[in-house]
């Protein structure tokens, strides 16, 4: 019979904080392959409206990335600390 191991204790606040951070990061940054695909889509899109929308999406991602890097008092990684 196998010896029982003690149950690990997990810090729920630490896990929640890390999950929150990963969600924020996932919504502010594209993976390298998605970044390349978005840039290619702008250059290959035939519709003027489609080009405009894809360009606006890229502009929004740049802005989101800058906001994420803020070092303002009361903010941590772009999120207001409450």
Rosetta constraint file for C-alpha pairs under 8 A:
AtomPair CA 11 CA 15 HARMONIC 6.44 0.50
AtomPair CA 12 CA 16 HARMONIC 6.02 0.50
AtomPair CA 13 CA 17 HARMONIC 6.06 0.50
AtomPair CA 14 CA 18 HARMONIC 6.22 0.50
AtomPair CA 15 CA 19 HARMONIC 6.16 0.50
AtomPair CA 16 CA 20 HARMONIC 6.07 0.50
AtomPair CA 17 CA 21 HARMONIC 6.22 0.50
AtomPair CA 18 CA 22 HARMONIC 6.21 0.50
AtomPair CA 19 CA 23 HARMONIC 6.19 0.50
AtomPair CA 20 CA 24 HARMONIC 6.25 0.50
AtomPair CA 21 CA 25 HARMONIC 6.13 0.50
AtomPair CA 22 CA 26 HARMONIC 6.01 0.50
AtomPair CA 23 CA 27 HARMONIC 6.29 0.50
AtomPair CA 24 CA 28 HARMONIC 6.30 0.50
AtomPair CA 25 CA 29 HARMONIC 6.03 0.50
AtomPair CA 26 CA 30 HARMONIC 7.12 0.50
AtomPair CA 28 CA 61 HARMONIC 6.36 0.50
AtomPair CA 28 CA 64 HARMONIC 5.49 0.50
AtomPair CA 28 CA 65 HARMONIC 5.68 0.50
AtomPair CA 28 CA 68 HARMONIC 7.23 0.50
AtomPair CA 29 CA 61 HARMONIC 6.76 0.50
AtomPair CA 29 CA 64 HARMONIC 7.92 0.50
AtomPair CA 29 CA 65 HARMONIC 6.60 0.50
AtomPair CA 30 CA 34 HARMONIC 5.79 0.50
AtomPair CA 30 CA 35 HARMONIC 5.68 0.50
AtomPair CA 31 CA 35 HARMONIC 6.15 0.50
AtomPair CA 32 CA 36 HARMONIC 6.28 0.50
AtomPair CA 33 CA 37 HARMONIC 6.17 0.50
AtomPair CA 34 CA 38 HARMONIC 6.07 0.50
AtomPair CA 35 CA 39 HARMONIC 6.32 0.50
AtomPair CA 36 CA 40 HARMONIC 6.12 0.50
AtomPair CA 37 CA 41 HARMONIC 6.02 0.50
AtomPair CA 38 CA 42 HARMONIC 6.44 0.50
AtomPair CA 38 CA 54 HARMONIC 7.26 0.50
AtomPair CA 38 CA 58 HARMONIC 7.57 0.50
AtomPair CA 39 CA 43 HARMONIC 6.62 0.50
AtomPair CA 40 CA 44 HARMONIC 6.13 0.50
AtomPair CA 41 CA 45 HARMONIC 5.68 0.50
AtomPair CA 41 CA 54 HARMONIC 7.40 0.50
AtomPair CA 42 CA 50 HARMONIC 7.94 0.50
AtomPair CA 42 CA 51 HARMONIC 5.35 0.50
AtomPair CA 42 CA 54 HARMONIC 5.85 0.50
AtomPair CA 42 CA 55 HARMONIC 6.56 0.50
AtomPair CA 43 CA 51 HARMONIC 7.74 0.50
AtomPair CA 45 CA 50 HARMONIC 6.46 0.50
AtomPair CA 45 CA 51 HARMONIC 5.80 0.50
AtomPair CA 46 CA 50 HARMONIC 7.39 0.50
AtomPair CA 46 CA 51 HARMONIC 7.29 0.50
AtomPair CA 47 CA 51 HARMONIC 6.20 0.50
AtomPair CA 48 CA 52 HARMONIC 6.18 0.50
AtomPair CA 49 CA 53 HARMONIC 6.19 0.50
AtomPair CA 50 CA 54 HARMONIC 6.12 0.50
AtomPair CA 51 CA 55 HARMONIC 6.04 0.50
AtomPair CA 52 CA 56 HARMONIC 6.14 0.50
AtomPair CA 53 CA 57 HARMONIC 6.22 0.50
AtomPair CA 54 CA 58 HARMONIC 6.40 0.50
AtomPair CA 55 CA 59 HARMONIC 6.25 0.50
AtomPair CA 56 CA 60 HARMONIC 6.11 0.50
AtomPair CA 57 CA 61 HARMONIC 6.31 0.50
AtomPair CA 58 CA 62 HARMONIC 6.39 0.50
AtomPair CA 59 CA 63 HARMONIC 6.33 0.50
AtomPair CA 60 CA 64 HARMONIC 6.05 0.50
AtomPair CA 61 CA 65 HARMONIC 6.10 0.50
AtomPair CA 62 CA 66 HARMONIC 6.39 0.50
AtomPair CA 63 CA 67 HARMONIC 6.30 0.50
AtomPair CA 64 CA 68 HARMONIC 6.13 0.50
AtomPair CA 65 CA 69 HARMONIC 6.56 0.50
AtomPair CA 66 CA 70 HARMONIC 6.83 0.50
AtomPair CA 67 CA 78 HARMONIC 5.61 0.50
AtomPair CA 68 CA 77 HARMONIC 5.23 0.50
AtomPair CA 68 CA 78 HARMONIC 4.18 0.50
AtomPair CA 68 CA 79 HARMONIC 7.63 0.50
AtomPair CA 69 CA 77 HARMONIC 5.80 0.50
AtomPair CA 69 CA 78 HARMONIC 6.16 0.50
AtomPair CA 70 CA 75 HARMONIC 7.45 0.50
AtomPair CA 70 CA 76 HARMONIC 7.68 0.50
AtomPair CA 70 CA 77 HARMONIC 6.38 0.50
AtomPair CA 70 CA 78 HARMONIC 5.53 0.50
AtomPair CA 71 CA 75 HARMONIC 6.73 0.50
AtomPair CA 71 CA 76 HARMONIC 7.10 0.50
AtomPair CA 71 CA 77 HARMONIC 7.40 0.50
AtomPair CA 71 CA 78 HARMONIC 7.72 0.50
AtomPair CA 72 CA 76 HARMONIC 7.93 0.50
AtomPair CA 74 CA 80 HARMONIC 6.03 0.50
AtomPair CA 74 CA 81 HARMONIC 5.52 0.50
AtomPair CA 74 CA 82 HARMONIC 7.92 0.50
AtomPair CA 75 CA 79 HARMONIC 5.29 0.50
AtomPair CA 75 CA 80 HARMONIC 4.50 0.50
AtomPair CA 75 CA 81 HARMONIC 5.36 0.50
AtomPair CA 76 CA 80 HARMONIC 6.51 0.50
AtomPair CA 76 CA 81 HARMONIC 6.46 0.50
